[in-house]
């Protein structure tokens, strides 16, 4: 009797564990896919990342305003709707 109940319980667990639906509903492929969309504001972020302020100014035009903080330097550009934060002299975000 105990053996039969144990066998039924083991079978139930095996069937439950091997059910076909996904373990979670998070779309891992979508989270790591590369976007092929063209930016709507015309700013190519990959071309700016890691550049020094002079190189960014060549791409975006002259600065409108810059602010210095403890660990970063932040600039807004007159001809572009973006603000670039420079950390250790390189465009970061």
N, C-alpha and C positions, 0 to 999 in steps of 0.2 A: 504494500500500500504506500509506504513512504517513498519507495523507489519509483513508483508510478507518478506520484505527485511531483517528485524532483525532476523526473523526465519531462513531464508536462510543463513545469516551470522553466526548465532549460530550453525547451522548444519555443515557448512564448518569448523568452528573452532573445533567442537567436532570430526569430522572425521580426521582432520589434527592431533589433539592431540592424538588420539587413533591409529595412524598408527603403524603397527607391527614392523618396524625396530627399532633398538636400538637408544637411544638418543645420544650416542657417540660411538666411535669405540675403546675405550681403553679396553684392555683385563684385567679386574680386577682380574680374577682368576689366570691368568699367573703371574701377578705382585706379588702375595702373596703365590705362590706355593713353596713347599720345593723341592729342587733339589735332585734327587736320584743318580746323577752322581758321579762317583768316581773321586777324584782329579787326574789330570794327573801328577802332580809333587810329589805326595805322601805325601803332607802336610795336616794333618787334622786340619783345622782351629778351629773347635769346641773344640778339645782337648787342644789347646793353649790359647784360650780366657780366660782372667782373671787370668792366672797363674803368679807366681812371676818369676823373672829372673832365679833362680836356677832350678825351675821345667821345664822351657822352655829349658834350657841348657841340662837337662837330656833327653828331647825328641828330640832335634835337633842337639845335639853335642856341642862342644866348640865354643865360639864366635870367629869370625874373626876380628871384629872391632866394637867398641861401641862409641857413641857420646852422650854427655850430652847437653841438651838445657834448656831453661828457665822452661818449663812445662813438658818436657818428656825426656826419655832416649831411644835411638835407637840403636839396635844391629843387626849386620849381622852375619850369622852363616856359618862356613867354609864348612860344609857338606850338606848345604841346600840352595836352591835358594831364600830364603825369608829374609825379613828384618822385625823385630818386633819392634813396638813402645810401650814402657812402659809408662803409665801415672799413677801416684800415686802408683808406684811399681807393677803394674799389666799389663799383655799383653793386649793392646787395639786394635791395628790395624797394 
